[in-house]
Structures are given as C-alpha cells and as structure tokens.
C-alpha cells in the first residue's frame, strides 16, 4: 500500500514497472517461506548507536493498547492488494494490480532491509533404522470411522485414537483423536487429506470405534477443540481399558515412532525423528515435525507418536504435512478440560517463529548488535487486531510475556493456556478480555517498549486475518 504523502504519478506503466522491478526481490517472503528481521541491517550500512541493553521494567513505562508513543510511533501498515472477484476480468485493473503488487513487495523490503533468514533443521545425523521397542498395549492406537448424515454410503474420514480416561463404574471410556475425523470435506479438492479440508465440522456425524477384538461401538462427542484440532469422544466399553503413559520431554533429533492402523486394523509403525521447522503461512505455529524416509500412510491422523520406551510424546496432527501436537500441550489441554469442561486460551492476534530457528549468522548479529538472545519473531499480525493497533508489525520481536522470557512457540502455547484457564476460572465466561504485558523490540524503529496488549480468552480456533485492500481504479481512469 502506498505510504501517506506519497503521490503516485500516472505515466507509462511499462516504464514504471521496470523502475520498480529494480527494487523487487527475486521471490516474495511468503513464497520463499523465509523470514525477515528488520533490525538486521547490512554490513555496508552506516553505523548506528548501540541500544541500551538494560530492559525498562518500570510500571511508568507500560503503555496500553489505546495509547500512542510519540518517541516510537508505529510503522505504517502494509496491506496486500487484490482485485475483487466481480472486477477480475478488467485488464486495466490487472495492470494496476501488477504495479501495486510490485510496490507492496518493494515496501516490505524497504521496511525490512535485512539478511534472509531460514530455519535450521536440528535433526541428529541419520542413523541406520532399527527394530522398534516392544510396545505395550496402552500405546497402541484404535481406529475410528465417521459418517456424515449427508453422505451415508461413504465414510467422512478415518482416523486413529488413544484411550485417555476410563470409568469402571459407568463402563465408559474417553478417547482422544484428531478433529479431522469429523471435518467437512472441500468438494473442490480431490485429496482433502493432502491439501486440507474446510474449517467446518460435522458435530452430529455418526462415529464408530473399531475395537481391537473385532467389535465396534458408537462414540459420543464430548468436546471439539478447534484451535489444536482434536476431539474427545465417550465410548461404552464393558472391558478393562489400559491407559497410555505420556512423556512431555520431546526434543529435536529424538528418535520416535508414529503408530497407525490399516483397514485390517493391523498395527502400522513408521520410524522417524523429531524436527523443529518454521511453519508455512497457513500452518499453526505450535506443532512439531516428524521426519522420515518411508512412504506416507493413510489414516494415521490422531494416532500416537511414541519414544523408544513406548511413551506417548505427541498426537499425529497431519501425516501428510508430518506434523504432530506435543504431549506437553496435550496435557495442558486435558487438565483444563477435566477441571473447567472447556479449554480457554488467550488469543494474541499474531503468529510467531522462534528466533532459535533462524540462521546462526542472523542469531549472532541480533545478539551482538541489538542484545537479543531469544524471543519470538512476529510472522503475521491479524488485520485490525489489538496487536496491530498497538503498532506491532511483521519482523518485530516479542522478548517477554508477563515478564517471562519465551523462547519457542510450545512454551508460548502453554502460557496462553495458563492465562486462559486462570481468567476463566475467575470470570466464568468465555470471549472475555484481559491484558498481557509484553516487551517488544520494534524492528524498523530499533526501540524497545513494554506495552499492555488486550487479548480475548476463548475456546474457539484463533483466525489470523491477512491485511488486504481492493484495487478498484485502473491506470487510465
């Protein structure tokens, strides 16, 4: 979007396009899956005065989301241009869109004059594959099939799951599985397991649990967690159920096994290793990744990821994207559900990437020039959110939350669950607001501020809205 005060000259569009192309990068940030940190000035840049490394934690320095800072005004907004669908066939508007896109990407690069950063896969060196450990029966997954009312002849989805709770007196058990089990299919996508389905769910779908003794049972939905995309079902069982053992200490490079079942209910085991990766733009940032060289199997979603001792370290989220939800987050969610019957979470209106995943050269430069040793790099800020109104932009660094240093997104999610649970336990209402004290390093302004960010406590999935603006005027109008 053009900055305030900049006058757009109307001339030969080809000449203007060539002039702007000199400022355009080879590929956009979203296409490259790379991150830009605005404070990484090039080595040829003029020397800047060193920033004060001492953090200002005085209460007088804290500003609310409604206050403006005259010494460190927010950077201008940069929204992506687009043409409304009803005007998409206008050649004049398409020419204007090409110029606006060139200007948009050039403004992003101008606002963030940085070295490209890329993720470092922290996997250990590859080792020969070996036989898995003897898996105790509690770690073995069970199979689910869901049937939607509108499509009775064909299963909606098939997933795996784990027993997490058993009531001997009532003869019922609770099963944890993926929310993909009842997720609506997108008719425009041939393979929704690969490319993703819609965000709608068939909560009233008939769900059948295939027990390992060959029997089946109908499951009842207890709770659907849309943000972390898992579901809890209750099943009537008249036999003892063994519960799995969890291990919250999962780390990058760790050898693990992904468990699933085929159509014959035979156990399927895939060996791999845990990795940290920078997520794509449309992925949530709290997952860990499963790296392996074997052919991808179907229907492993909702199944366990176990360590060499057979303890569960996570639940498979999407076997095609190789993501899984770590047990430390699962434990927080399940504890909250047992206590509050819901899973409230604080919504920040932002997505992040851990600084530890950046290129080591970038990390060293941040430490040396800006006294930033850890924190979370802002990837996206939701349009018209409180974070955007507070002046937070892509490339800024959140160094502290409520006075605590957060170094990765798993720690952040556990903190957001704690904030949501504590607030709901006191207020007893959802979709309420509370304040989170954050310390921000503004990348383009090279200044630190401690601000109060107003967040919403909700048990719904958090949506990040991309900032866009429509192109409705052509070049020659």
N, C-alpha and C positions, 0 to 999 in steps of 0.2 A: 504494500500500500504506500502511495507517495507520502512523504513526510509533510507536516504542516509547514506552510510557507514556500513549498517548492512549486514552481509554476511549470506545468507540462507544456512544452512547445509542440505545436502541430506542424509537422513538416513531412519530408519524405519518410515513410515508415521503414523502408529498407535501410536508409542511412542511419536512422535512429536505432534500428535493431542491431546493425553491425557495431555501432558505437557502444551499445550496452553489452553486447556479447563479449567485449574485452574484459568486462568485469564479472562475467558469469563463470561459475566454477564448472568443471567437467561434468559433474553429476551433483544432483541435489542431496541434501543431508538425509532426507527420508529414503531416497533410492539407494544410497550408499550404506545405510544402516550405521552411519558414523555419527559421532557426537562432536560438538564444537564447544570449547570453553573459551569465552570471550576474553578472559584475562591472559591467555597465552599469547602475548604479543611476540612478533617475530624478533629474531636476534638483531636485525637491522634497524629496528625501531629505536626511537630516541629514548635514552634512559629516563626512567620515571623515579620519583622519590619513593623510598621504601615505605610500606604501610606499617602502621603501628601494630605489632603482633599481639598486644595485650587486648583481650576482649573486654568490652564495656558492658558489665552486667548490672549497672546501677538501675534502679527502678525508674529513675527520671528519664532514662534513655529509651524506655519502652514506648512504642507508638502503636495505636490501634489501627485497624484496617481502614477507618474513616479519616485518619489524619494524613496530612501531606508533609513531606520532609523537604524544606527549602534547600538544604545543603546537599541532598542526594535525591533529586527528582527522578521519577521512574522513567525508564527508557520508553520510546514510542512503541505503540502496538504495531505488529506486522502480521496482517491477515492475508491468507492466500486468496487470490482472485478466482472467480469461476463464472461461467455463463449459465443463467437459468435454463432449465430444460426447454421451456417454450421458445427460447431465442437461440437454441443451439445451432440452427441451420443458417444463421445470418453470417455471411463471410466477413462483413465489416467488423462484427463483434469478435469473430475468431482471430482476426488480425490484431484487434485491440487486446485480446486476451494473451496473445503471444508476447506482446510488448510488456503487458502488466506482469506476466509471469517472469520475464527476464528481469524486470525492475524489482520484483519481490525477492527473487533469489539473490540479486546483487545487494539489496538492502540487508538481507540476512548475513551475507558475507561481510559487508561493510560494518555491520553492528557487532560482528563476532570475528575479528581479524586473528584467527587462531591457527594453530597446528592441528591437523586432523588427528583424532584420537580413535583408537579401535580397541576392541576387547581382547584380552589375553586369556586364552583357554588354559585354565590352571590344572589340566589333567596331568596325571603322572605318566611316565613313559610307558608305552604299551608293553604288556607282559603276555606270555602265552596263556591262552584260555585254559581253564581247568574245570574239573567237575564241581558242581555246586555242593554246598553242605547239605546234610540231611535236614530237610525242612519239617519242622513239627506241624501237626495238623492245624493249629490255630493260625499259622501264617498262610495257609493255602486259601486261595480265593474261591468264592462261589459265583455262580453265573446268574444273570438277570436277563429277562426279555420283557420289553414294554410294548403294549398295543394301544394305539390311539383309537378313539371311537370312530373317527372318520376313515380309518384305514384298518379294518378288522382283519383283512386277509394277509396283510404283510406287516411284520414286526416294525415298530417305530425305530427301535435301536436295541442293541445287545451290549451289555457291559458286564464287568466283574464287580465284586464287592467283598467286604470283610465284616464279620461279626464284631461288634464293639460293646455290646451290653446284653445281659441275659437275666430274666426274671423267672426263677424256678417256680414260684407260686402261681404266677399268671400264665406260665408256659408260653412266654413271648420273648422274642429277641429283637435287638435293633441292629440293622445292617447299614454300613456306610458304603456309598457308591458314588459314581460320577453323575452330575446333573445332566450330562449328555444323554442319559438313559431316556429322559422324557423331553428332550429338547426338540422343538419343531424343526422339520427339515425345510430347507430352502428349495423350492421347485426349480429354480434357475440353475442350481448347482448339481452337476451329475454325481459328484462324490462328496457328500457333505461331511464325511469323516475326515477327508483330506483338507478341504477348504473352509470348513466351518459351517454351522447351521445358523438359523436366525436366533434372536435372543428371546424368543417366545417359548413357553414351556406348556406341555400338556399335563397339568397337575392332576387331572382326573383320569389319566391313562391307566389301563389295567397293567399292573406289573406282576410278573410271575417269577418266583425264585426257584431255580433248579438246584435241589439239594444233591449232595454227593452220593446219596444212597439210591438215586434214581427217582425219588419222589419230587413233587412240585408243591408250592404253596403260594397263595396270593398275598402280596405285600401291600401295606397301607402307608401312604406318605405321611411322615411326621413333620418334616421340616425340609425346606429347599433353600440352600444358601447360594444366591445368585452371584455374589462377588467372587467367592472362591470356587464356585461351580461344583458343589457336591450336594448330595441328598441323603436324608436319613429315613429309613423305612422300618416299619414294625412287621414282624412275621410271627405267626403262631407256630411254635415247634414243641413237640412233646418229648424230645430227646435232649440230652445234655449238649451244650454248646461250649466249645473251648474258645476263649478269647485270646487274641494275639498279644505279643509283647512288643512295645514300641521303644525306639531309640531316637531321641531328639538330636543327638550329636552326629549329624551328617556333614561331611566336608568335601571340598573339591578334590578330585583324584581318587576318591574312595571306590573300591570295588563293590558293586551291588548287583542284584538280580531283579529283573522285572518279571512278575508272575501273572499268568493269564490262563484262560481255558479255551479250547476249541469247541466246535459244535458237538463233539462226542463227550464233552466235559473232561477230556484229558488235560492234565497239567502241562502248561507251556512255560518254559524257563528261558529267559534271554539275559545273557551276561553283558554287563557294561560298566561304565564308570560315571561318577557324578561330575558335572561341569557347571561352572558359572558362565553365563553368557549375557550380553546385552540384548534385551528382547527387541523384537520388531515393534513398529509403531502401533500395531493393532493387538499386541500381546500385553497382558498384565505383567507387572514387574516383580511379582513375588514368587515366581516359580523357579525351580532348579531344573537342570537339563540332564538327560540320560544319553550318554554317548556309547554307541556300539556299532559293530560292523555287520550285524546279521540282518536278514530280511525282516522288514516290519510286518508284524502280525496284526490281525484284526481283533477287535473286541477286548483289548486289554485295558481300556479306559475304566477307571475305578478299582483296578487291581492294585496289589501292594508292590512297593519296591522294598526289598529286604537286604540286610547286610550279610556278611559271611556267617553270622551266628543265627540267621533266620529271623532277626528282629526287624520290625517294620520301620523304615526310615522315611516313608512317604507314600502317597497315593498317586497313581498314574492319572494325569490330567488329560493329556492328548498324546497317544503313542506315535502319531504322525509327526507332530512337532517336537516329540521327545521331551515333553515337559512333565514334571510331577510336583505335587504340593508337599513340602517337607512336613515331617511329623510335628515339629515344634509349633507350626501354625495350626495344624490339625488339633493338637492338644488344647491350645488356647480356645479354639472354636468350640470344641466338645465340652470343655469345662464351662464355658459361658452358656451353652445350650442347656446343660444339666441344671445350672443354677438359675438362669433367667428365662429359659424356654425361648430364647431368641439369641441372635449373635450380633449385637450392635457394634458398629465400627465407625470411627471418625473419618469423614471424607474431607480430604485436603484440597481436591480440585487440581491435583498435579500428578505427574508420573516422574520417576527418577531412575537414575543409574548410579551404581556405586562408583566412587572415584577409584576404588581399588581395581576396577576392571579396565581402566584406561591404559594407554601406552605408558610404560615405565618412564620414558623421557618426559611425557606430559606431567606425570605424577611428581617427578623430581623438580621440574620447573615450578609447579604450583607450590611445592614446599619451600623452595629457595626464594622465589620472588614474592609470594603472597602469604607465606606462613599457613598454608592449607595442607594439613597432613591427611585428613579423612573427611568424609561427609558424603552428601548425595547431590549429584548434578541434576538439575532440572531439565527434563526432556520435553515435557508438554505442560502447558497451563491451560486449563479449561476456559473457554470464552465466557466473559462476563462473570467469572467466579470471584470470590473474595480474594483469592490469591492474585488474580490479575489486577483487581482494584488496588491491592496493596503494592503493586509495582513489581511483582515477581515476574521474570521473563525467562525464556529458554536460555540455558547457559549459566544461570545463577547457581550458587552453591548454598545449600542449607547445611549449616555446620552443626547446629544444635536444635533439639526439640525439648522444650520444657527444661532447659539447662543440661540435657544429656547429649553426649556425642553419639550419633547413629552412623555406623559405617557401612551398612548394607540394607537392602530392602526387606530382608527377612526380619531383622531387628525392628525396622520401621513398622512392619505389619503387626508384630506382637505389641508394640507400643500403642498403635492405633486401636487395637482390640482392647487393651487395658483402659485407654481413655474412654472408649465407647461403653465398656462394661461398667466402669465406675460411675459415669454420668447417668446411665440408665438405671443403675441400682439406686441412685438417689432421686432422680427426677421421675422415674417410672413411665417415661414417654419416649417415643421414637421421633425422629425428624426434628429434634430439638437442637439448639445451637450452644456451643461452648467455645472458649478461647484456648488456643495453643500458642505458647510463647516460642518463637523461632528466631534463630540468629542467621541472617542472610549475608552472604557476600555477593553484592551486585557486580556482575562481571564487567559490564560496559562502563560503569561509573567507578569501579575499583574502590568501593567503600563498603563498610560493614554497618549493619543495623540490626537491632533487636526489636522485633515487632510482635504484636498480638494478632494472630490470624484467627478469625472466626470460622469454625468448622461446623459441619452438620453431622449429628450422630444418627445413623440409620442402619437398618439391617438389609437394605437393598443393594444391588450392584452399583458401583460407582462408575458413571459415564463421564468421559473426558470429551468435551465438545471442541472440535477444531475451529479456530478463528478463521472465518472466510468473509468475503464481501463480493457482491454480484457485479459483473460487467454488463451494463445496460446501454451504454453510449459507445458508438463506434468511432473510428478515427476521423471520419469525414462528415460528422453530424454537428 
